[in-house]
């Protein structure tokens, strides 16, 4: 009869297996139910496992950020915005939006960790426009009267983190499930942004992440002389309190409902009155037909290009003119189609990138695409490889011991580790890729190694007469495998923490496999072996 008190380790293993089975097969955790794995693409049909880029197909983009940085800049008491405007004015084709001035932004990736810790954070100025060299930035700072220590290629770590955050938002807002964005650093110290989106082609991903994503609303109205037109920015991305989703309108176009923040609403309302957009009866915009012969218009400008121009409805004009609109500052950004409206909504929600990705091969940028059929082949080959590994391990164990009591529990226990890891991956929605599969195979190998150590130590002198003798031998073996596990965890920890691409998934699941083995499966195997081989059970 099974005694839970004497075999609690086996009972614990069974509990872990049941929890893993629930995570793998329960419909409450499936993508359709919005469970833990609901936001990751590439889900399998029979289980809740999620597949990453290599096993589901998709696009991987790796590129540095466009920009040059000056370090140790002396602002001379000026505010960052003043510095940005002054530097932009000294470089042709550069606007203040292309310049980032920061207090105390330490430049990451320069020098050793010791020298970085000893260096005080310095004020920096970055120019993120294309085609600007370090010499251009140095000359602009000199002309603007700002002293600096040095200039270099690249941007600061703060800017890279901001780009990663915004790209994650853009991918989520676009509904590209399973997409990931992270910083990666090469052995040479070069910094890149890595974007992976399953089940999407390269052009779609590059179009999404390659644009700055700037959206502004401009008032376009005749100047006082009547022969020219003024263009004034009246709303920027940070001026919106809420942004709705793209919707069709009755006229065949589309729109994005927005709410302007209370602090900006009175200023916008005044600008509409001054520009003539809030005149009685509203305005009829003919900007696209004749820009120099139209009534006042609102221009929707995305990434520097006018994507749509629209007038003011009589009702909205009356509300703006009377001052009532500022009490409920809501209106619609009109576009010609739903696709444009979705782009506007995504850019407004995610924000503008402080720097663009450089896709050119000269900078080290790469784009790769894995077709869904190739991803399916990878899944099949991974399954075959796993089966071969199991058969090889099973055959080796049976050849070594020729004792079913020792070999069968060993194989079953080793495979239970893989089931637990798969359940963990399904439970948290971690996408499986080739590196994770390699980690599973490594877990099988190291796990069986440890089980063989236990079996050899316990069975070294033949039949075991008592539980006390078994426990003594098992304790010796467990010290050995515990030390080996600690060594593995220490060796793998840097790979699990650092952003080293595919190696990170391999390291994480190898460490998890070692922990599960030492804390759950190895002790359970010891209880099973004791029950099967000890005379005095």
N, C-alpha and C positions, 0 to 999 in steps of 0.2 A: 504494500500500500504506500502511496506517495505521501511522504511527510513534509509538509510545507516548511516547518521550522528547520529541518535538516537540509532541505533543498531549496531554500529561499532564493538562491542565486539563479536557479533554473526557472523558478516562478517569475523572477524579475525579467529574465530574457523573454519569456512568453509574453509578459505584459508589453515589453518594448515591441515585439513582433506584432502584437494585436494593434497597438497604436500606429505602427508603420503601415499595416494593412489598411487601416481606416483612412490614413492620409493618402494612400495610393489609390484606393478604389471608391471611397465614399463620394457620392454625387454632391454632397453639401460643400465639398472643397473643390469642385470642378470649376472650370472657367465660366460655364454658363450660369452658375449660381452665384458668381461674384465672390468665391472663396479666396483662399490664400493664393491660389495660382491663377486668379482671374485676369491679371493684367499682363501676362507673359505669353507671347505668341508661340506657336509651334506645339500646342498641346496634343498629346496622343489621344486616340479615340477610346482605348480600353482603360487607361489609367489617368491619374491627374498629373502625370509627369509633364514637365515643360521642356521644350527643346530650344537650345540657343541657336546662334547663327549658323554654325557649322553643320548642325543636324536638322535644321529646318529650311535652310536657304535664306539668303538676304544679302545685305550690303554692309561692308565695313569701310569706313573712311578714316584715314589718319592724316592729320595735317597740322602744321604749326600755325600760329596766329601772326597776322601781318602787323608789323609795328617796330619802332625803335624807341629806346628808352634812355633818358638822361638821369643820372644818379647824383646825389649830393647837390641838388639845386637849391640855391638861396633865393627864396621867394621875396626877400626884402620887405616883409610885412604885408605883402599883397595876399588877397584871398585866392584860392585855387581857380575860381571862375575868372578872375581878372587875369591870372597867369595864362589860362587857356586862350582867352581872347587875344592877349598880346602876342603869344607864340603863333597862333593861327594867322594873325595879320602879317607875319613876317615870312610865311611860306605860301607860294602860289598854289592855288587849287585846294587849300586846306581850310576847313571851317572849324569853329570852336568845338563842334561835335566830334571831330577827329582828334582832339587833343584831350588828354587826361592828366590833370595835375593832382597829386595826392600828398598829404602830409605823412611822413614816416612810413612809406611803403618799402619794406625791405625787398631787395631783388633776390629771388630764390634761384638756386642752382649755380651760384657763383662762389667759387672757392670751397674750402673744406668746411666741415661742420664746426670745427673749432674756431676758425677765423670768422665764420658767420656769427657765432655766439658772442664773439668779442666786439663785433662791429655794431655801432648804434644804427638804428633805423634812420634812413635819410629820406628827405623829400625827393620825389621823382616827377618827371614829366614824360609822358608817352605820346607819340604821334602814331595813330593807327591807320593813316591813309596809305594807299598803295604807292610805291615808287619813291618813297621818302628815305633818304640815306641818313646815316649817323652824322655825316658832315652837314647835311641840310638842317638837322635839328640843332647841332652845335652852333651854326651860324645864326639861326633864328633866336636862340637863347641869348647869344651875344648882342644881337641887334636890339632885342627887347630889354637888355640890361640885367639879365639874370645870370649870375655866376653859377658854374656847375663843375663837378669833379671829372666825370667821364660820360661818354655815350656808348651804347652797345646795341647790337641787334636783339630783337625780341621784346617781349612785354613782361610786366611783373607777375608774380604768382597771384596777386589779388585779382588782376584782370583775367587770368586763366580760370580762376575759380568762378568768377562772375560769368564768363562765357559758358562754362560747364553747367551752371545753374540755369541760365537762360535757354540753352539748347535742350536741357531736360524738359523744361516747361514747354518749349515749342513742339517737341516730339509727343509729349502727353496731350497737348491741346489739339494736335493734328490726328490723334487717335492711332498712332503707330505703336501698337501694343508690343511690349518686349524690348523696345529700344533702350539702349544704355549709352551714357556719355561719361567719360572719365579722362583724367590726365594720365599720361604715360611719359616716362623719362628713359632715354636710352643710356647705354653704358658710357657714351661720350658726353652725357649731360645735356643733350638736346631735349627740349620739351615739346610735346605734341598733345593734341586733343584727339581722342579716339571715340568715334561714333559707330555703334553697331545697331542695325535695325533689321530684324528678321522679316522675311516674306515681302521685301520691298526692293524694287530695282534701283540701280545706282543713280539714274537721273532724278528720280523722285526724291531720294534722300539728299543729294547734293543741292537740288533746288531749295529744299527746306532749310538746310543748315548753312548754305553758302551766302544767303542774303543777310544784310545787317538787321532788317526787320524794323526800320524806322517808319513811323506813321505820324504825320502831322496834318492838321487842318489849317488851311490858309484862307484868308479873306481876299478876294480879287475884285477890285472896284476902281472906277475911274478916278484919276487924280484931279486936283483942283483946276488944272489948265484944260481938262476935258480931252486932251489928245493922248495922254498916257494912262497907264493903269498901275496901281499899287498892289503889291502882294505882301501881306502881313501874316505871320504865324499867329493864330489865335488860340489853338489848342495843341498840346503835345501829349505824349503817351502818359506821362505822370499826372496829367490834369484830369484823367477819367477815374471816377469812383468805382464804376462797374461796367463791364462789357458783356453784352448778351451774345447769343449764338447767331450765326448767319441764317437768314430767313428769306423766303420768296415774297415778293409783293405782287399785287394784282396787275401791275403794268408789265409784267414779264421780267423785271429786274430782280434785285435783291437788296437787302439792307442789314445793318448791324445796329440793334438798339443799344444806346450808351447812356450813362448817367455821368454828368460832369460833377466834380467835387464841389462842395458848397463854398470853399474858399476861392475857387476860380470862377464860379458861375457869374457873379456880378461883373467881373472884368470882361468876360466873354460877352455878356449881355450889352455892356457899354460899347464894345468893339462892333457889334452888329448894328447898333444904332448909328455909330459914327461912320461906318462904311456904307450905309444905305441899304443893307440887306434887310433891315427891319422896317422898311418903308411901308406905308399903307398898301394893302393888296399883295404884299410879298414881291418877289422878283422872279423873272423867267430867265434862266441861264442858257446862253447859246455859245458858251466858251469853246466847245468842240467845233462848232461850225465857223465862228468868227471871234477869236479871242479879243480883238480890238474893237468890237462892236456889240458887246453884250452888256446886259444889266449886271449889277453886282452878283458874284457867285461865291460859293464855298468850294474850295478845291481840296480833294482828298489826295494827299501826296504820300506814296509808299516808296521807300528807298530812293527818294529824290525824283521820282517820276509821277506826274499827275495821272492818276488812274481813273478819276471821275470828277465831274463838276456838276453841281446842282444848285438850284435856286432856293428860295425860301417860300414856304407855303403861306397863304394869307393868315391862317390861324396861328402859326408859330410866330410870324412877324408881328402880329398884334400883341401876342403874349410878351415878346421881347421888348416891344416898344412901351408897353404899359408897366414893365418891371415885374410882372407876375411870374415870368418864366424862371427867374432865379430861385423862387421858392420851391419849385419842382423841376430841376434842371435836366430834363430828359429830351433827347431827340434821336434821329436815325441817321446813320451814315449810309448814304445811298451808293450802290454799285450797279454795274450793268448785268452781272450774273452772280450766281451762288458761289462759284469758284473764287472770284475776286473778294466776295464778302467773307468767305472762310479765311482767306489769306489775311485780310484786315483784322479779323477777330483773333486769329492766332498771334499775329504780331503785337496787337495791343495787349493781349493777355500775358504773353511771354516777356515782352520788353525788347529793346533794341540791343544788339550785340555791341559791346564796347570795341571789339576788334573782329575782323573777318578771318575766316580760315583761308590759308594759302594752299590751293590744290596743285600748284605747279610741281613737276617732278624735280626741278632744281632745288626746291626747298625741302625735299624729302616727303612731300605729300603723296599719298597712295590711296587708290580706291579699288576695292575688290568686290566681286559679286559671285555668290554661290547660288546656283539655280536650285529650286525646290527638288528637282529630280536627283541632283547630286547630293543634296542633304539627305534625301531618302536612302540613297546608296550608302552614305556614311552611317546612317542608323543601322542598316542591315549588316554592314561590315562590323560595326561595333558589337552587335548582338552575337555574330558568329565568333568574333574574337573572344568575347566573354564566355561563350559555350566551350570553346577550345581550351581556355584557361581553366575552367572548372573540370573538364575531362582530364586535362593533363595533371592537375593537382590530385584528383581522385585516383587516377592510375598510379601516380607516384606513392601516394599514401598506402594504397592496398598492396603495392609491391614491397613497400618497406615493412609493414607490420603483419600482413596476412592474417589479421584478426579483426573480424567484423565489429567486435565490441569497442575497439579502439578507433578504427578507420571511419566507420559510418558517422559516429557522433562528431568526429573531427571535421569531416566535409560539411555536415549539416550546420555545425556551429560557424564555420568560416563563411558559408553562404548567408547565414542569418545576419552577419555584419553588413553585407551588401544590401539586404532587404531593409535593414534599419536605416542605412544611409539613403537609399532610394525614398523611403518614407519621409525622411527629414527634408530631402530636396523637394518632394511633392508638397509637403506641408507648408514650406515657406515660399514656394513658387520659384525656387532657384532653377534657372534654365540649364539643362545638361548640354555640355559640349564635349569635344574630343578630349580636352584636358581633364575634365571631370571623370570621363570614362577611364582614362589612364589612371586616375587616382583610385577608382574602384578596383582595377586590376592589381595595382600596387597593394591595396588593402588585402586582397585575397592572398597574394604572395606572402606578405609580412605576417598576416594572421595565421596561415598554415605553418609558417616557420615557428611562431611562438607555440602553437599547439603541439608541434613535433618536439620542441624542447620540453614541454610539460610531460608528454607521453614517454619520452626517452628517460627522463629523470625518474618518473614514477615507476616505470616498468624495468628499470635497469637491473634489478635483482630478482626478477620473476614475480611470483605470486605475492600479494601483499597480505600480511596476516592481520593487521589491525588498522583502524582508522587513524590512530595516533601516528603510525609509521607513514601512512599515506599523506597526512597533513604535513609531516616534517619534510617529506620529499617534494610535495607540491609547493611548500613555502620557499624552498631553495630555488625551484624553477621559476616561481613568480618573481623573485627578486631579479633574476636574470632578464626576464622579459620586461619587467618594469623599468630597469635601467635602459634597455634598448628602446623602449617607448619614449622615455624622457629625451634620449639622444635624437630620435626622429623628430619629436615636437620642436626641440630647440633648433634643429637644422632647417626645418620647414617654416618656422615662424616668420623670418624675414620675407620669404616669398609670399606668405599669406597677407602680410601687412602692406608691403610695397606694391605700387601700381605697376606690375610687370606683365600685364596682359594675361595670356592663357595660363601662365605659370601660377597665377593666383588661385584659380579654381582647383588646379591639381593639388596645391599645397593645402588649401582649406579642407578638402575632402580626405586627403591622406591623414591630416591631423585628427579630424573627426573620427576616421576609421580606427586610428590608434587608440583614441580615448574610449570609444565604444568597446574595443577589444579588451583593454585593460580593466575597465570598470564593469563590464557586463558579460561579454561572451567568454573570455578566458576563465573567470571564476565559475561560470555556469558549466563549462566543459570539465572543469575540475570536479564539480559535484557529480556530473554524469559518469565520469571515469571512475570516481570512487565507488559509486553505486554498482558499477558493472564489474569491477576488478577486485574489490576488497572482500575477503572472506567474512570478516566481522563487520557487517554493514551498519 
